[in-house]
Amino acid sequence: MKRVTSALSATALLVSATTSTLALESRLTATSTLSADELWTKIGEFCGMPSWHPAVERCDLSADGKIRTLRFFGTSRTAVETLEARDDVGHSLAYAAASVTTSLTNYRTTVRVIAEASASAVQMISSYDANGVSDADARRAVERSLYLSLCLNRPLVCSGDQRSSSPAEVVQFAGPAQSPTPLVLKGYLRRPTSPGPFPAVVLLHGCGGFSDQLDQKWGVEIAAWGYVALTIDRYGPRGIKNTCRGGMPADSLFDAYRALDFLAQQPYVDPARVVVAGFSQGGWFSLAAVERGAVEQSSERKFRAAVAFYPVCIEVKGPMTVPTLIMIGERDDWTPADACRKLVNGEGDWGMSRPKAEGSPIQFIVYPGAYHDFDRPGPTFQYDGHRIEFNQAAAEQSRDALRDFLTSVVGEAAK
């Protein structure tokens, strides 16, 4: 399904919560550069969420157009919501949720698009009761849901724990001439203010997308250390939302080198000190970028090193052509640590032979008790049958390990 590009801006973001004797209430407002009519066309369709919400896979509408059933990527969970009022002239709609979560009841939301001097604004107001949880926990859940619902594929940043971070510079870049398929990609760039040149890190998101969240989490962090950080959006330019169940374009394996080629042409980047770092499927891509083979040999420019958070090691043969760091959770049931351990030890997997004692060294760290996505704050849940769980200890240790590794392979960054 083709994705809709939004013009929402984070310049006027407001989240508030109040209580009354009847219900809790949360509000969120964000401005847009679109006119009120244009913005309403994008978000006003009651069953149109799959075109702009990155987590919604499908919406089924009842025959009378009054009830929608939302289905989400990677889970069997659904949300059933009933349209209570709609005003196309006034750009508003209201709906009640028959099923949201077990922790909320009496959930109702009003969506309004308002004309403003800057163009327009979208406002969401939700009222609800806490059910079996504290009011504070209910508010946090609702505010995060509202925040994610207004993430219309940039530039409103879709991240609950990094809302105060300034937006990155949005850049576009084409691949080098030797790339198999011509393509203009989008990325989120952060860099020090002084001239440089600086070492840089290319960041690759996982199969669920959310490149903006990756930028706001790790792009912000790495840039604060004094590096240039470029987070690639592999999906937006290709009209893709999710590849966790397949459908990944083979050409996307070359995206890391498209980013490297772009960075090498910037005067503030030292092209000899660029590292590729990926997460989950992106971790596999970062390993594929530096293992001896067709992808690594497609570009004359080379990465200095590679980092992979909980990667799909079973797809990698090796050996690595540059120093590599792999970090994974001991209990990861999606990308098992054992597959990465076999890669590091040069052992075969799934009939795959691997060279022993060849290539550059691989630093391998397994975090006890940690599951997939251990570095990303949020609630524990099941995604495509796999446990997703934040682990504070593993997150902090992986942050330190990444920083130490970057220093060891590219030297001190900007001060």
Contacts in CASP RR format, 6 or more apart in sequence:
PFRMAT RR
TARGET T0000
AUTHOR 0000-0000-0000
METHOD contacts of the structure
MODEL  1
MKRVTSALSATALLVSATTSTLALESRLTATSTLSADELWTKIGEFCGMP
SWHPAVERCDLSADGKIRTLRFFGTSRTAVETLEARDDVGHSLAYAAASV
TTSLTNYRTTVRVIAEASASAVQMISSYDANGVSDADARRAVERSLYLSL
CLNRPLVCSGDQRSSSPAEVVQFAGPAQSPTPLVLKGYLRRPTSPGPFPA
VVLLHGCGGFSDQLDQKWGVEIAAWGYVALTIDRYGPRGIKNTCRGGMPA
DSLFDAYRALDFLAQQPYVDPARVVVAGFSQGGWFSLAAVERGAVEQSSE
RKFRAAVAFYPVCIEVKGPMTVPTLIMIGERDDWTPADACRKLVNGEGDW
GMSRPKAEGSPIQFIVYPGAYHDFDRPGPTFQYDGHRIEFNQAAAEQSRD
ALRDFLTSVVGEAAK
1 50 0 8 1.000
1 51 0 8 1.000
1 241 0 8 1.000
2 51 0 8 1.000
2 239 0 8 1.000
3 51 0 8 1.000
3 52 0 8 1.000
3 153 0 8 1.000
3 235 0 8 1.000
3 236 0 8 1.000
3 239 0 8 1.000
3 240 0 8 1.000
3 241 0 8 1.000
4 42 0 8 1.000
4 51 0 8 1.000
4 52 0 8 1.000
4 152 0 8 1.000
4 153 0 8 1.000
5 152 0 8 1.000
5 153 0 8 1.000
5 154 0 8 1.000
5 236 0 8 1.000
6 32 0 8 1.000
6 34 0 8 1.000
6 42 0 8 1.000
6 52 0 8 1.000
6 152 0 8 1.000
6 153 0 8 1.000
6 154 0 8 1.000
6 155 0 8 1.000
6 156 0 8 1.000
7 32 0 8 1.000
7 33 0 8 1.000
7 34 0 8 1.000
7 39 0 8 1.000
7 119 0 8 1.000
7 155 0 8 1.000
8 30 0 8 1.000
8 31 0 8 1.000
8 32 0 8 1.000
8 122 0 8 1.000
8 150 0 8 1.000
8 152 0 8 1.000
8 154 0 8 1.000
8 155 0 8 1.000
8 156 0 8 1.000
9 30 0 8 1.000
9 31 0 8 1.000
9 32 0 8 1.000
9 33 0 8 1.000
9 118 0 8 1.000
9 155 0 8 1.000
9 156 0 8 1.000
10 30 0 8 1.000
10 155 0 8 1.000
10 156 0 8 1.000
10 157 0 8 1.000
10 163 0 8 1.000
10 167 0 8 1.000
11 31 0 8 1.000
11 118 0 8 1.000
12 29 0 8 1.000
12 30 0 8 1.000
12 31 0 8 1.000
12 118 0 8 1.000
12 121 0 8 1.000
13 28 0 8 1.000
13 29 0 8 1.000
13 30 0 8 1.000
13 156 0 8 1.000
13 163 0 8 1.000
14 27 0 8 1.000
14 28 0 8 1.000
14 29 0 8 1.000
15 26 0 8 1.000
15 27 0 8 1.000
15 28 0 8 1.000
15 143 0 8 1.000
15 146 0 8 1.000
15 147 0 8 1.000
15 163 0 8 1.000
16 26 0 8 1.000
16 27 0 8 1.000
17 24 0 8 1.000
17 25 0 8 1.000
17 26 0 8 1.000
17 27 0 8 1.000
17 139 0 8 1.000
17 142 0 8 1.000
17 143 0 8 1.000
18 24 0 8 1.000
18 25 0 8 1.000
19 25 0 8 1.000
19 135 0 8 1.000
22 127 0 8 1.000
23 106 0 8 1.000
23 127 0 8 1.000
23 128 0 8 1.000
23 129 0 8 1.000
24 127 0 8 1.000
24 128 0 8 1.000
24 129 0 8 1.000
24 130 0 8 1.000
24 135 0 8 1.000
24 138 0 8 1.000
24 139 0 8 1.000
24 142 0 8 1.000
25 125 0 8 1.000
25 126 0 8 1.000
25 127 0 8 1.000
25 128 0 8 1.000
26 125 0 8 1.000
26 126 0 8 1.000
26 128 0 8 1.000
26 139 0 8 1.000
26 142 0 8 1.000
26 143 0 8 1.000
26 146 0 8 1.000
27 123 0 8 1.000
27 124 0 8 1.000
27 125 0 8 1.000
27 126 0 8 1.000
27 146 0 8 1.000
28 123 0 8 1.000
28 124 0 8 1.000
28 143 0 8 1.000
28 146 0 8 1.000
28 147 0 8 1.000
28 150 0 8 1.000
29 121 0 8 1.000
29 122 0 8 1.000
29 123 0 8 1.000
29 124 0 8 1.000
30 121 0 8 1.000
30 122 0 8 1.000
30 150 0 8 1.000
30 156 0 8 1.000
31 116 0 8 1.000
31 118 0 8 1.000
31 119 0 8 1.000
31 120 0 8 1.000
31 121 0 8 1.000
32 39 0 8 1.000
32 118 0 8 1.000
32 119 0 8 1.000
32 120 0 8 1.000
32 121 0 8 1.000
32 122 0 8 1.000
33 118 0 8 1.000
33 119 0 8 1.000
34 42 0 8 1.000
34 119 0 8 1.000
34 120 0 8 1.000
35 115 0 8 1.000
35 119 0 8 1.000
35 120 0 8 1.000
36 91 0 8 1.000
36 113 0 8 1.000
36 114 0 8 1.000
36 115 0 8 1.000
36 119 0 8 1.000
36 120 0 8 1.000
37 91 0 8 1.000
38 120 0 8 1.000
39 91 0 8 1.000
39 113 0 8 1.000
39 119 0 8 1.000
39 120 0 8 1.000
39 122 0 8 1.000
40 88 0 8 1.000
40 91 0 8 1.000
40 113 0 8 1.000
42 51 0 8 1.000
42 52 0 8 1.000
42 152 0 8 1.000
43 52 0 8 1.000
43 111 0 8 1.000
43 113 0 8 1.000
43 122 0 8 1.000
43 152 0 8 1.000
44 91 0 8 1.000
44 93 0 8 1.000
44 111 0 8 1.000
44 113 0 8 1.000
45 51 0 8 1.000
46 61 0 8 1.000
46 65 0 8 1.000
46 68 0 8 1.000
46 83 0 8 1.000
46 86 0 8 1.000
46 93 0 8 1.000
46 95 0 8 1.000
47 59 0 8 1.000
47 60 0 8 1.000
47 61 0 8 1.000
47 65 0 8 1.000
47 68 0 8 1.000
48 59 0 8 1.000
49 56 0 8 1.000
49 59 0 8 1.000
49 70 0 8 1.000
50 56 0 8 1.000
50 57 0 8 1.000
50 58 0 8 1.000
50 59 0 8 1.000
52 152 0 8 1.000
52 153 0 8 1.000
53 148 0 8 1.000
53 149 0 8 1.000
53 151 0 8 1.000
53 152 0 8 1.000
54 151 0 8 1.000
54 153 0 8 1.000
54 158 0 8 1.000
54 208 0 8 1.000
54 209 0 8 1.000
54 210 0 8 1.000
54 241 0 8 1.000
54 242 0 8 1.000
55 72 0 8 1.000
55 73 0 8 1.000
55 148 0 8 1.000
56 70 0 8 1.000
56 71 0 8 1.000
56 72 0 8 1.000
56 73 0 8 1.000
57 71 0 8 1.000
57 72 0 8 1.000
57 73 0 8 1.000
57 74 0 8 1.000
57 241 0 8 1.000
57 242 0 8 1.000
58 70 0 8 1.000
58 71 0 8 1.000
59 68 0 8 1.000
59 69 0 8 1.000
59 70 0 8 1.000
59 71 0 8 1.000
60 68 0 8 1.000
60 69 0 8 1.000
60 71 0 8 1.000
61 67 0 8 1.000
61 68 0 8 1.000
62 68 0 8 1.000
65 83 0 8 1.000
66 82 0 8 1.000
66 83 0 8 1.000
67 80 0 8 1.000
67 81 0 8 1.000
67 82 0 8 1.000
67 83 0 8 1.000
68 80 0 8 1.000
68 81 0 8 1.000
68 83 0 8 1.000
68 95 0 8 1.000
69 78 0 8 1.000
69 79 0 8 1.000
69 80 0 8 1.000
70 78 0 8 1.000
70 79 0 8 1.000
70 80 0 8 1.000
70 81 0 8 1.000
71 78 0 8 1.000
72 78 0 8 1.000
72 79 0 8 1.000
73 208 0 8 1.000
73 241 0 8 1.000
73 242 0 8 1.000
73 244 0 8 1.000
74 242 0 8 1.000
74 244 0 8 1.000
74 245 0 8 1.000
74 383 0 8 1.000
74 384 0 8 1.000
74 385 0 8 1.000
75 381 0 8 1.000
75 382 0 8 1.000
75 383 0 8 1.000
75 384 0 8 1.000
78 99 0 8 1.000
79 97 0 8 1.000
79 99 0 8 1.000
79 100 0 8 1.000
80 97 0 8 1.000
80 98 0 8 1.000
80 99 0 8 1.000
81 95 0 8 1.000
81 96 0 8 1.000
81 97 0 8 1.000
81 98 0 8 1.000
82 95 0 8 1.000
82 96 0 8 1.000
82 97 0 8 1.000
82 98 0 8 1.000
83 93 0 8 1.000
83 94 0 8 1.000
83 95 0 8 1.000
84 94 0 8 1.000
84 95 0 8 1.000
84 96 0 8 1.000
84 108 0 8 1.000
85 92 0 8 1.000
85 93 0 8 1.000
85 94 0 8 1.000
86 92 0 8 1.000
86 93 0 8 1.000
86 94 0 8 1.000
87 93 0 8 1.000
90 112 0 8 1.000
91 112 0 8 1.000
91 113 0 8 1.000
91 114 0 8 1.000
92 110 0 8 1.000
92 111 0 8 1.000
92 112 0 8 1.000
92 113 0 8 1.000
93 110 0 8 1.000
93 111 0 8 1.000
94 108 0 8 1.000
94 109 0 8 1.000
94 110 0 8 1.000
94 111 0 8 1.000
95 108 0 8 1.000
95 109 0 8 1.000
96 107 0 8 1.000
96 108 0 8 1.000
97 104 0 8 1.000
97 107 0 8 1.000
97 108 0 8 1.000
97 109 0 8 1.000
100 107 0 8 1.000
100 128 0 8 1.000
100 145 0 8 1.000
101 141 0 8 1.000
102 131 0 8 1.000
103 130 0 8 1.000
103 131 0 8 1.000
103 132 0 8 1.000
103 133 0 8 1.000
103 137 0 8 1.000
103 138 0 8 1.000
103 141 0 8 1.000
104 128 0 8 1.000
104 129 0 8 1.000
104 130 0 8 1.000
104 131 0 8 1.000
104 138 0 8 1.000
104 141 0 8 1.000
104 142 0 8 1.000
105 128 0 8 1.000
105 129 0 8 1.000
105 131 0 8 1.000
106 127 0 8 1.000
106 128 0 8 1.000
106 129 0 8 1.000
107 126 0 8 1.000
107 127 0 8 1.000
107 128 0 8 1.000
108 126 0 8 1.000
108 127 0 8 1.000
108 128 0 8 1.000
109 124 0 8 1.000
109 125 0 8 1.000
109 126 0 8 1.000
110 124 0 8 1.000
110 125 0 8 1.000
110 126 0 8 1.000
111 122 0 8 1.000
111 123 0 8 1.000
111 124 0 8 1.000
112 122 0 8 1.000
112 123 0 8 1.000
112 125 0 8 1.000
113 120 0 8 1.000
113 121 0 8 1.000
113 122 0 8 1.000
113 123 0 8 1.000
114 120 0 8 1.000
114 121 0 8 1.000
114 122 0 8 1.000
114 123 0 8 1.000
122 150 0 8 1.000
124 146 0 8 1.000
124 149 0 8 1.000
124 150 0 8 1.000
126 142 0 8 1.000
126 146 0 8 1.000
128 138 0 8 1.000
128 142 0 8 1.000
129 138 0 8 1.000
130 137 0 8 1.000
130 138 0 8 1.000
131 138 0 8 1.000
133 141 0 8 1.000
144 160 0 8 1.000
147 158 0 8 1.000
147 160 0 8 1.000
147 163 0 8 1.000
148 158 0 8 1.000
150 156 0 8 1.000
151 157 0 8 1.000
151 158 0 8 1.000
151 212 0 8 1.000
153 236 0 8 1.000
154 170 0 8 1.000
154 212 0 8 1.000
154 233 0 8 1.000
155 167 0 8 1.000
155 170 0 8 1.000
157 163 0 8 1.000
157 165 0 8 1.000
157 167 0 8 1.000
157 212 0 8 1.000
157 213 0 8 1.000
157 215 0 8 1.000
157 216 0 8 1.000
158 210 0 8 1.000
158 212 0 8 1.000
158 213 0 8 1.000
158 216 0 8 1.000
159 165 0 8 1.000
159 212 0 8 1.000
159 213 0 8 1.000
159 216 0 8 1.000
159 217 0 8 1.000
161 217 0 8 1.000
161 377 0 8 1.000
161 378 0 8 1.000
162 216 0 8 1.000
162 217 0 8 1.000
162 220 0 8 1.000
165 216 0 8 1.000
165 220 0 8 1.000
168 187 0 8 1.000
168 188 0 8 1.000
168 189 0 8 1.000
168 190 0 8 1.000
168 215 0 8 1.000
168 219 0 8 1.000
168 231 0 8 1.000
169 188 0 8 1.000
169 189 0 8 1.000
169 190 0 8 1.000
169 191 0 8 1.000
170 186 0 8 1.000
170 187 0 8 1.000
170 188 0 8 1.000
170 189 0 8 1.000
171 186 0 8 1.000
171 187 0 8 1.000
171 188 0 8 1.000
171 189 0 8 1.000
171 230 0 8 1.000
171 262 0 8 1.000
172 184 0 8 1.000
172 185 0 8 1.000
172 186 0 8 1.000
172 187 0 8 1.000
173 184 0 8 1.000
173 185 0 8 1.000
173 187 0 8 1.000
173 258 0 8 1.000
173 259 0 8 1.000
173 261 0 8 1.000
173 262 0 8 1.000
174 182 0 8 1.000
174 183 0 8 1.000
174 184 0 8 1.000
174 185 0 8 1.000
174 258 0 8 1.000
175 182 0 8 1.000
175 183 0 8 1.000
175 185 0 8 1.000
175 254 0 8 1.000
175 257 0 8 1.000
175 258 0 8 1.000
175 261 0 8 1.000
175 262 0 8 1.000
176 257 0 8 1.000
176 258 0 8 1.000
176 261 0 8 1.000
176 299 0 8 1.000
176 301 0 8 1.000
178 298 0 8 1.000
178 299 0 8 1.000
179 251 0 8 1.000
179 254 0 8 1.000
179 257 0 8 1.000
179 258 0 8 1.000
179 298 0 8 1.000
180 251 0 8 1.000
180 254 0 8 1.000
180 298 0 8 1.000
181 251 0 8 1.000
183 237 0 8 1.000
183 238 0 8 1.000
183 251 0 8 1.000
183 258 0 8 1.000
184 237 0 8 1.000
185 232 0 8 1.000
185 233 0 8 1.000
185 234 0 8 1.000
185 237 0 8 1.000
185 255 0 8 1.000
185 258 0 8 1.000
185 259 0 8 1.000
186 232 0 8 1.000
186 233 0 8 1.000
186 236 0 8 1.000
186 237 0 8 1.000
187 211 0 8 1.000
187 230 0 8 1.000
187 231 0 8 1.000
187 232 0 8 1.000
187 233 0 8 1.000
187 259 0 8 1.000
188 211 0 8 1.000
188 212 0 8 1.000
188 215 0 8 1.000
188 219 0 8 1.000
188 230 0 8 1.000
188 231 0 8 1.000
188 233 0 8 1.000
189 228 0 8 1.000
189 229 0 8 1.000
189 230 0 8 1.000
190 215 0 8 1.000
190 219 0 8 1.000
190 220 0 8 1.000
190 222 0 8 1.000
190 223 0 8 1.000
190 228 0 8 1.000
190 229 0 8 1.000
190 230 0 8 1.000
191 198 0 8 1.000
191 223 0 8 1.000
191 228 0 8 1.000
191 229 0 8 1.000
191 268 0 8 1.000
192 198 0 8 1.000
192 223 0 8 1.000
192 226 0 8 1.000
192 227 0 8 1.000
192 228 0 8 1.000
192 268 0 8 1.000
192 413 0 8 1.000
192 414 0 8 1.000
194 414 0 8 1.000
195 267 0 8 1.000
195 268 0 8 1.000
196 267 0 8 1.000
196 268 0 8 1.000
196 270 0 8 1.000
196 414 0 8 1.000
197 267 0 8 1.000
197 268 0 8 1.000
197 269 0 8 1.000
197 270 0 8 1.000
198 226 0 8 1.000
198 227 0 8 1.000
198 228 0 8 1.000
198 268 0 8 1.000
198 269 0 8 1.000
198 270 0 8 1.000
198 273 0 8 1.000
198 413 0 8 1.000
198 414 0 8 1.000
199 227 0 8 1.000
199 228 0 8 1.000
199 269 0 8 1.000
199 270 0 8 1.000
199 273 0 8 1.000
199 274 0 8 1.000
199 275 0 8 1.000
199 304 0 8 1.000
199 406 0 8 1.000
199 410 0 8 1.000
199 411 0 8 1.000
199 413 0 8 1.000
200 227 0 8 1.000
200 228 0 8 1.000
200 229 0 8 1.000
200 230 0 8 1.000
200 263 0 8 1.000
200 269 0 8 1.000
200 270 0 8 1.000
200 273 0 8 1.000
200 274 0 8 1.000
200 275 0 8 1.000
201 219 0 8 1.000
201 222 0 8 1.000
201 227 0 8 1.000
201 228 0 8 1.000
201 229 0 8 1.000
201 230 0 8 1.000
201 274 0 8 1.000
201 275 0 8 1.000
201 276 0 8 1.000
201 277 0 8 1.000
201 406 0 8 1.000
202 230 0 8 1.000
202 232 0 8 1.000
202 256 0 8 1.000
202 259 0 8 1.000
202 260 0 8 1.000
202 263 0 8 1.000
202 274 0 8 1.000
202 275 0 8 1.000
202 276 0 8 1.000
202 277 0 8 1.000
202 303 0 8 1.000
203 214 0 8 1.000
203 215 0 8 1.000
203 218 0 8 1.000
203 219 0 8 1.000
203 222 0 8 1.000
203 229 0 8 1.000
203 230 0 8 1.000
203 231 0 8 1.000
203 232 0 8 1.000
203 277 0 8 1.000
203 278 0 8 1.000
203 279 0 8 1.000
204 232 0 8 1.000
204 234 0 8 1.000
204 255 0 8 1.000
204 256 0 8 1.000
204 276 0 8 1.000
204 277 0 8 1.000
204 278 0 8 1.000
204 279 0 8 1.000
204 282 0 8 1.000
204 283 0 8 1.000
204 285 0 8 1.000
204 286 0 8 1.000
205 211 0 8 1.000
205 214 0 8 1.000
205 231 0 8 1.000
205 232 0 8 1.000
205 233 0 8 1.000
205 234 0 8 1.000
205 278 0 8 1.000
205 279 0 8 1.000
205 281 0 8 1.000
205 282 0 8 1.000
206 278 0 8 1.000
206 279 0 8 1.000
206 280 0 8 1.000
206 281 0 8 1.000
206 282 0 8 1.000
206 283 0 8 1.000
207 242 0 8 1.000
207 243 0 8 1.000
207 244 0 8 1.000
207 246 0 8 1.000
207 248 0 8 1.000
207 280 0 8 1.000
207 281 0 8 1.000
208 241 0 8 1.000
208 242 0 8 1.000
208 243 0 8 1.000
208 244 0 8 1.000
208 281 0 8 1.000
209 234 0 8 1.000
209 235 0 8 1.000
209 241 0 8 1.000
209 242 0 8 1.000
211 231 0 8 1.000
211 232 0 8 1.000
211 233 0 8 1.000
211 234 0 8 1.000
211 235 0 8 1.000
212 231 0 8 1.000
212 233 0 8 1.000
213 376 0 8 1.000
214 231 0 8 1.000
214 279 0 8 1.000
215 229 0 8 1.000
215 231 0 8 1.000
217 375 0 8 1.000
217 376 0 8 1.000
218 229 0 8 1.000
218 231 0 8 1.000
218 277 0 8 1.000
219 229 0 8 1.000
219 231 0 8 1.000
220 229 0 8 1.000
221 399 0 8 1.000
222 229 0 8 1.000
222 406 0 8 1.000
223 229 0 8 1.000
225 403 0 8 1.000
225 406 0 8 1.000
225 413 0 8 1.000
226 413 0 8 1.000
226 414 0 8 1.000
226 415 0 8 1.000
227 406 0 8 1.000
227 413 0 8 1.000
227 414 0 8 1.000
228 263 0 8 1.000
228 266 0 8 1.000
228 268 0 8 1.000
228 269 0 8 1.000
230 259 0 8 1.000
230 262 0 8 1.000
230 263 0 8 1.000
232 255 0 8 1.000
232 256 0 8 1.000
232 258 0 8 1.000
232 259 0 8 1.000
234 240 0 8 1.000
234 252 0 8 1.000
234 255 0 8 1.000
235 241 0 8 1.000
235 242 0 8 1.000
235 243 0 8 1.000
238 249 0 8 1.000
238 252 0 8 1.000
240 247 0 8 1.000
240 249 0 8 1.000
243 281 0 8 1.000
244 281 0 8 1.000
244 383 0 8 1.000
244 384 0 8 1.000
245 384 0 8 1.000
248 281 0 8 1.000
252 285 0 8 1.000
253 285 0 8 1.000
253 288 0 8 1.000
253 289 0 8 1.000
253 295 0 8 1.000
254 295 0 8 1.000
254 298 0 8 1.000
255 285 0 8 1.000
256 276 0 8 1.000
256 285 0 8 1.000
256 286 0 8 1.000
256 289 0 8 1.000
256 303 0 8 1.000
257 289 0 8 1.000
257 295 0 8 1.000
257 298 0 8 1.000
257 299 0 8 1.000
257 301 0 8 1.000
260 271 0 8 1.000
260 274 0 8 1.000
260 276 0 8 1.000
260 299 0 8 1.000
260 301 0 8 1.000
260 303 0 8 1.000
261 299 0 8 1.000
261 301 0 8 1.000
263 269 0 8 1.000
263 271 0 8 1.000
263 274 0 8 1.000
264 271 0 8 1.000
264 274 0 8 1.000
264 301 0 8 1.000
271 301 0 8 1.000
272 304 0 8 1.000
273 304 0 8 1.000
273 410 0 8 1.000
273 411 0 8 1.000
274 303 0 8 1.000
274 304 0 8 1.000
275 303 0 8 1.000
275 304 0 8 1.000
275 305 0 8 1.000
275 306 0 8 1.000
275 307 0 8 1.000
275 406 0 8 1.000
275 409 0 8 1.000
275 410 0 8 1.000
276 286 0 8 1.000
276 289 0 8 1.000
276 290 0 8 1.000
276 303 0 8 1.000
276 305 0 8 1.000
276 306 0 8 1.000
276 307 0 8 1.000
277 283 0 8 1.000
277 286 0 8 1.000
277 306 0 8 1.000
277 307 0 8 1.000
277 308 0 8 1.000
277 309 0 8 1.000
277 402 0 8 1.000
278 285 0 8 1.000
278 286 0 8 1.000
278 307 0 8 1.000
278 308 0 8 1.000
278 309 0 8 1.000
278 311 0 8 1.000
279 309 0 8 1.000
279 310 0 8 1.000
279 373 0 8 1.000
279 375 0 8 1.000
280 309 0 8 1.000
280 310 0 8 1.000
280 311 0 8 1.000
280 312 0 8 1.000
280 334 0 8 1.000
280 335 0 8 1.000
280 372 0 8 1.000
280 373 0 8 1.000
281 311 0 8 1.000
281 312 0 8 1.000
282 308 0 8 1.000
282 311 0 8 1.000
283 307 0 8 1.000
283 308 0 8 1.000
283 309 0 8 1.000
283 310 0 8 1.000
283 311 0 8 1.000
283 312 0 8 1.000
284 308 0 8 1.000
284 311 0 8 1.000
284 312 0 8 1.000
284 313 0 8 1.000
284 315 0 8 1.000
284 316 0 8 1.000
286 306 0 8 1.000
286 307 0 8 1.000
286 308 0 8 1.000
286 311 0 8 1.000
287 306 0 8 1.000
287 308 0 8 1.000
287 311 0 8 1.000
287 313 0 8 1.000
287 316 0 8 1.000
287 318 0 8 1.000
287 320 0 8 1.000
287 324 0 8 1.000
287 326 0 8 1.000
288 295 0 8 1.000
288 296 0 8 1.000
288 315 0 8 1.000
288 316 0 8 1.000
289 295 0 8 1.000
289 296 0 8 1.000
289 303 0 8 1.000
289 306 0 8 1.000
290 296 0 8 1.000
290 303 0 8 1.000
290 305 0 8 1.000
290 306 0 8 1.000
290 320 0 8 1.000
290 321 0 8 1.000
290 322 0 8 1.000
290 324 0 8 1.000
291 316 0 8 1.000
291 317 0 8 1.000
291 318 0 8 1.000
291 319 0 8 1.000
291 320 0 8 1.000
291 321 0 8 1.000
292 318 0 8 1.000
292 319 0 8 1.000
292 320 0 8 1.000
292 321 0 8 1.000
292 359 0 8 1.000
296 302 0 8 1.000
296 321 0 8 1.000
302 321 0 8 1.000
302 322 0 8 1.000
303 322 0 8 1.000
304 322 0 8 1.000
304 323 0 8 1.000
304 409 0 8 1.000
304 410 0 8 1.000
305 322 0 8 1.000
305 323 0 8 1.000
305 324 0 8 1.000
305 325 0 8 1.000
305 405 0 8 1.000
305 406 0 8 1.000
305 409 0 8 1.000
305 410 0 8 1.000
306 320 0 8 1.000
306 322 0 8 1.000
306 323 0 8 1.000
306 324 0 8 1.000
306 325 0 8 1.000
307 324 0 8 1.000
307 325 0 8 1.000
307 326 0 8 1.000
307 327 0 8 1.000
307 402 0 8 1.000
307 405 0 8 1.000
308 324 0 8 1.000
308 325 0 8 1.000
308 326 0 8 1.000
308 327 0 8 1.000
309 327 0 8 1.000
309 328 0 8 1.000
309 375 0 8 1.000
309 398 0 8 1.000
310 327 0 8 1.000
310 328 0 8 1.000
310 329 0 8 1.000
310 332 0 8 1.000
310 334 0 8 1.000
310 335 0 8 1.000
310 372 0 8 1.000
310 373 0 8 1.000
310 374 0 8 1.000
311 326 0 8 1.000
311 328 0 8 1.000
311 335 0 8 1.000
311 340 0 8 1.000
312 335 0 8 1.000
312 339 0 8 1.000
313 326 0 8 1.000
313 335 0 8 1.000
313 339 0 8 1.000
313 340 0 8 1.000
313 342 0 8 1.000
313 343 0 8 1.000
313 349 0 8 1.000
314 339 0 8 1.000
314 349 0 8 1.000
314 350 0 8 1.000
314 352 0 8 1.000
316 343 0 8 1.000
317 352 0 8 1.000
317 353 0 8 1.000
317 354 0 8 1.000
318 343 0 8 1.000
318 354 0 8 1.000
318 355 0 8 1.000
318 359 0 8 1.000
319 354 0 8 1.000
319 355 0 8 1.000
319 358 0 8 1.000
319 359 0 8 1.000
319 360 0 8 1.000
320 359 0 8 1.000
320 360 0 8 1.000
320 361 0 8 1.000
320 362 0 8 1.000
321 359 0 8 1.000
321 360 0 8 1.000
322 360 0 8 1.000
322 409 0 8 1.000
323 360 0 8 1.000
323 361 0 8 1.000
323 362 0 8 1.000
323 363 0 8 1.000
323 405 0 8 1.000
323 408 0 8 1.000
323 409 0 8 1.000
324 360 0 8 1.000
324 361 0 8 1.000
324 362 0 8 1.000
324 363 0 8 1.000
325 362 0 8 1.000
325 363 0 8 1.000
325 365 0 8 1.000
325 401 0 8 1.000
325 402 0 8 1.000
325 405 0 8 1.000
326 340 0 8 1.000
326 343 0 8 1.000
326 344 0 8 1.000
326 362 0 8 1.000
326 363 0 8 1.000
326 364 0 8 1.000
326 365 0 8 1.000
327 365 0 8 1.000
327 367 0 8 1.000
327 398 0 8 1.000
327 401 0 8 1.000
327 402 0 8 1.000
328 335 0 8 1.000
328 337 0 8 1.000
328 340 0 8 1.000
328 365 0 8 1.000
328 366 0 8 1.000
328 367 0 8 1.000
328 370 0 8 1.000
329 337 0 8 1.000
329 366 0 8 1.000
329 367 0 8 1.000
329 368 0 8 1.000
329 369 0 8 1.000
329 370 0 8 1.000
329 371 0 8 1.000
329 372 0 8 1.000
329 374 0 8 1.000
329 391 0 8 1.000
329 394 0 8 1.000
330 337 0 8 1.000
330 366 0 8 1.000
330 367 0 8 1.000
330 368 0 8 1.000
330 369 0 8 1.000
330 370 0 8 1.000
331 369 0 8 1.000
331 370 0 8 1.000
331 371 0 8 1.000
331 387 0 8 1.000
332 370 0 8 1.000
332 371 0 8 1.000
332 372 0 8 1.000
333 371 0 8 1.000
333 372 0 8 1.000
333 386 0 8 1.000
333 387 0 8 1.000
334 372 0 8 1.000
334 383 0 8 1.000
334 384 0 8 1.000
334 386 0 8 1.000
334 387 0 8 1.000
335 372 0 8 1.000
337 366 0 8 1.000
339 349 0 8 1.000
340 364 0 8 1.000
341 364 0 8 1.000
341 366 0 8 1.000
342 348 0 8 1.000
342 349 0 8 1.000
342 354 0 8 1.000
343 349 0 8 1.000
343 354 0 8 1.000
343 362 0 8 1.000
344 362 0 8 1.000
344 364 0 8 1.000
345 356 0 8 1.000
346 354 0 8 1.000
346 355 0 8 1.000
346 356 0 8 1.000
347 354 0 8 1.000
348 354 0 8 1.000
363 405 0 8 1.000
365 397 0 8 1.000
365 398 0 8 1.000
365 401 0 8 1.000
367 374 0 8 1.000
367 391 0 8 1.000
367 393 0 8 1.000
367 394 0 8 1.000
367 397 0 8 1.000
367 398 0 8 1.000
369 391 0 8 1.000
369 394 0 8 1.000
370 389 0 8 1.000
370 391 0 8 1.000
370 393 0 8 1.000
370 394 0 8 1.000
371 387 0 8 1.000
371 388 0 8 1.000
371 389 0 8 1.000
371 391 0 8 1.000
372 386 0 8 1.000
372 387 0 8 1.000
372 388 0 8 1.000
372 389 0 8 1.000
373 388 0 8 1.000
373 389 0 8 1.000
373 390 0 8 1.000
374 389 0 8 1.000
374 390 0 8 1.000
374 391 0 8 1.000
374 394 0 8 1.000
374 395 0 8 1.000
374 398 0 8 1.000
375 390 0 8 1.000
375 391 0 8 1.000
375 394 0 8 1.000
375 395 0 8 1.000
375 398 0 8 1.000
375 399 0 8 1.000
376 390 0 8 1.000
377 390 0 8 1.000
377 395 0 8 1.000
378 390 0 8 1.000
380 387 0 8 1.000
380 388 0 8 1.000
380 389 0 8 1.000
380 390 0 8 1.000
381 388 0 8 1.000
382 388 0 8 1.000
406 413 0 8 1.000
407 413 0 8 1.000
END
